[in-house]
Amino acid sequence: MAEVGALILASGSARRRDLLRAAGVPFAQVTADVDESLCRAEQPQQAVQRLAAEKATAISASHPEAVVIGADTLVALGDQILGKPDSLEHATEMLQLLSGKTHAVYTGVHIACANRNRATTWYAFTEVTFNTLTDTTIENYFAVCDPLDKAGSYGIQTGGDLLVSRTNGLLSTVIGFPIEQILPRLRSFYNDCGFVHVDRLSWWYELPHKEVQPGQIEITTYDQAIAALGDAQ
């Protein structure tokens, strides 16, 4: 059992782990085993919130005293939702589909504490425009990034300059963890749960009181995220 008020990241993602660690928040990481299949006619913003909640709920069941964060990310091109590819051939098809077009990346976040019967869910989205991709560009990208564990077959933090011409929105949303939104909401969540007087949660006082505005700790590149978040503490 985790300590009362302990924070658990319900994800095996190294990218989410690194962003939360860079914020100076102590946490444990536990992978949630859930079926990530989409429901029929489900909209991307609905799907990412549902899956984020299912991940957090799965971990909360065995750690009801902890605060658990779940997250899920999907790519949408118009009405077509792109999850994780099941092969390199499938990944190639996805990138060819996205080539030269603007798509949306949705990330849902769910924070819950079962013992306190509290939860909050929301989503963020960012528009991403791809360059026109040649077969060689795609091959070069796969040489530096494994697409098989990534929604839409790409990770903007790894070789993203080969694919992306511009973004409109938080880059952290595309990475899969909108940390600029998560930190202040996490602080509010701990307050609502009544954990503010737990001595070992002193880190809680360092979290932002208000949603961080772009330009404060907004992530411009993944490599800069660690330093940027550290400077904001």
GUROBA-512312 format. One record per residue (C-alpha): residue number from 0; x, y, z. Coordinates in steps of 0.1 Angstrom, whole numbers, plus 5000, padded with zeros to 4 digits. Layout:
// GUROBA-512312
PT   n   px   py   pz
PT NUM    X    Y    Z
...
//
This chain:
// GUROBA-512312
PT   n   px   py   pz
PT   0 5000 5000 5000
PT   1 5012 5035 4992
PT   2 5014 5062 5019
PT   3 4983 5085 5023
PT   4 4985 5112 4997
PT   5 5014 5096 4978
PT   6 5014 5103 4941
PT   7 5013 5075 4915
PT   8 5017 5080 4878
PT   9 4995 5053 4861
PT  10 5016 5051 4830
PT  11 5047 5033 4818
PT  12 5057 5062 4796
PT  13 5092 5075 4800
PT  14 5082 5108 4785
PT  15 5055 5114 4811
PT  16 5078 5102 4839
PT  17 5105 5126 4828
PT  18 5082 5156 4827
PT  19 5067 5149 4861
PT  20 5101 5143 4876
PT  21 5114 5175 4861
PT  22 5087 5194 4880
PT  23 5102 5183 4913
PT  24 5072 5162 4923
PT  25 5080 5129 4940
PT  26 5060 5100 4927
PT  27 5059 5063 4920
PT  28 5053 5049 4885
PT  29 5030 5019 4879
PT  30 5018 5008 4845
PT  31 4981 5004 4841
PT  32 4970 4974 4821
PT  33 4938 4985 4803
PT  34 4921 4978 4770
PT  35 4928 5008 4748
PT  36 4903 4999 4721
PT  37 4881 5028 4710
PT  38 4843 5027 4714
PT  39 4822 5030 4682
PT  40 4816 5066 4672
PT  41 4837 5079 4701
PT  42 4852 5114 4697
PT  43 4889 5118 4704
PT  44 4883 5141 4733
PT  45 4859 5116 4748
PT  46 4883 5087 4742
PT  47 4914 5102 4758
PT  48 4894 5112 4789
PT  49 4878 5078 4792
PT  50 4911 5059 4788
PT  51 4929 5083 4812
PT  52 4902 5076 4838
PT  53 4904 5038 4832
PT  54 4941 5038 4837
PT  55 4939 5059 4869
PT  56 4910 5038 4882
PT  57 4928 5005 4876
PT  58 4957 5017 4898
PT  59 4935 5034 4924
PT  60 4918 5000 4930
PT  61 4949 4986 4946
PT  62 4962 5020 4960
PT  63 4930 5037 4972
PT  64 4949 5060 4996
PT  65 4971 5075 4969
PT  66 4965 5103 4944
PT  67 4967 5087 4909
PT  68 4973 5104 4876
PT  69 4963 5087 4843
PT  70 4969 5101 4809
PT  71 4961 5090 4773
PT  72 4970 5106 4739
PT  73 4955 5102 4705
PT  74 4961 5117 4671
PT  75 4931 5128 4649
PT  76 4931 5137 4613
PT  77 4896 5150 4606
PT  78 4872 5122 4617
PT  79 4899 5096 4616
PT  80 4915 5087 4650
PT  81 4951 5073 4650
PT  82 4963 5053 4679
PT  83 4995 5033 4682
PT  84 5005 5013 4651
PT  85 5008 4975 4652
PT  86 5037 4973 4628
PT  87 5063 4994 4610
PT  88 5042 4990 4578
PT  89 5012 5004 4597
PT  90 5034 5032 4611
PT  91 5046 5041 4576
PT  92 5010 5043 4564
PT  93 5001 5066 4593
PT  94 5029 5090 4585
PT  95 5021 5090 4548
PT  96 4985 5099 4558
PT  97 4996 5128 4580
PT  98 5022 5141 4554
PT  99 5016 5177 4544
PT 100 4985 5180 4566
PT 101 4974 5195 4599
PT 102 4961 5171 4625
PT 103 4951 5174 4662
PT 104 4968 5157 4692
PT 105 4945 5151 4722
PT 106 4957 5142 4756
PT 107 4933 5134 4784
PT 108 4943 5136 4821
PT 109 4925 5120 4851
PT 110 4935 5127 4887
PT 111 4918 5106 4914
PT 112 4919 5096 4950
PT 113 4896 5067 4958
PT 114 4896 5070 4996
PT 115 4886 5107 4993
PT 116 4860 5099 4966
PT 117 4874 5127 4944
PT 118 4884 5129 4908
PT 119 4890 5154 4880
PT 120 4892 5149 4843
PT 121 4900 5172 4814
PT 122 4917 5172 4780
PT 123 4941 5194 4760
PT 124 4947 5195 4723
PT 125 4974 5209 4700
PT 126 4974 5213 4662
PT 127 5004 5199 4645
PT 128 5013 5205 4608
PT 129 5036 5180 4590
PT 130 5060 5187 4563
PT 131 5055 5168 4531
PT 132 5072 5135 4539
PT 133 5092 5114 4514
PT 134 5099 5077 4519
PT 135 5135 5086 4527
PT 136 5123 5110 4554
PT 137 5101 5084 4570
PT 138 5130 5058 4569
PT 139 5153 5084 4585
PT 140 5128 5091 4612
PT 141 5123 5054 4620
PT 142 5161 5052 4624
PT 143 5160 5076 4654
PT 144 5125 5069 4668
PT 145 5106 5037 4675
PT 146 5070 5045 4663
PT 147 5053 5015 4677
PT 148 5045 5028 4712
PT 149 5034 5062 4700
PT 150 5000 5075 4689
PT 151 5001 5085 4653
PT 152 5034 5067 4649
PT 153 5056 5096 4660
PT 154 5070 5113 4690
PT 155 5077 5150 4685
PT 156 5104 5150 4712
PT 157 5125 5125 4691
PT 158 5135 5137 4657
PT 159 5103 5158 4654
PT 160 5121 5183 4633
PT 161 5121 5158 4605
PT 162 5084 5157 4604
PT 163 5068 5188 4619
PT 164 5067 5223 4603
PT 165 5047 5240 4630
PT 166 5025 5235 4661
PT 167 4996 5255 4676
PT 168 4993 5248 4713
PT 169 5013 5233 4741
PT 170 5041 5210 4729
PT 171 5037 5191 4762
PT 172 5002 5180 4750
PT 173 5018 5164 4720
PT 174 5044 5147 4742
PT 175 5015 5133 4761
PT 176 5015 5151 4794
PT 177 5004 5188 4795
PT 178 5025 5196 4825
PT 179 5017 5233 4824
PT 180 4980 5224 4832
PT 181 4987 5194 4854
PT 182 5008 5212 4881
PT 183 4982 5238 4892
PT 184 4954 5213 4890
PT 185 4973 5188 4910
PT 186 4978 5215 4937
PT 187 4941 5222 4938
PT 188 4933 5185 4939
PT 189 4955 5180 4970
PT 190 4939 5210 4986
PT 191 4904 5196 4979
PT 192 4914 5162 4993
PT 193 4925 5178 5026
PT 194 4961 5167 5023
PT 195 4977 5201 5028
PT 196 4987 5195 5064
PT 197 5006 5162 5057
PT 198 5042 5171 5066
PT 199 5058 5147 5041
PT 200 5039 5164 5013
PT 201 5058 5197 5017
PT 202 5066 5196 4980
PT 203 5029 5205 4975
PT 204 5035 5241 4986
PT 205 5059 5245 4957
PT 206 5033 5238 4930
PT 207 5018 5268 4911
PT 208 4986 5282 4925
PT 209 4973 5292 4891
PT 210 4974 5276 4857
PT 211 5008 5283 4842
PT 212 5006 5306 4812
PT 213 5026 5301 4780
PT 214 5060 5317 4783
PT 215 5064 5308 4820
PT 216 5073 5271 4819
PT 217 5059 5263 4784
PT 218 5079 5236 4768
PT 219 5094 5245 4735
PT 220 5115 5214 4730
PT 221 5116 5181 4750
PT 222 5154 5186 4757
PT 223 5146 5220 4772
PT 224 5117 5208 4793
PT 225 5138 5196 4823
PT 226 5157 5229 4826
PT 227 5126 5250 4820
PT 228 5106 5232 4847
PT 229 5134 5233 4871
PT 230 5138 5270 4866
PT 231 5102 5275 4874
PT 232 5104 5260 4909
//
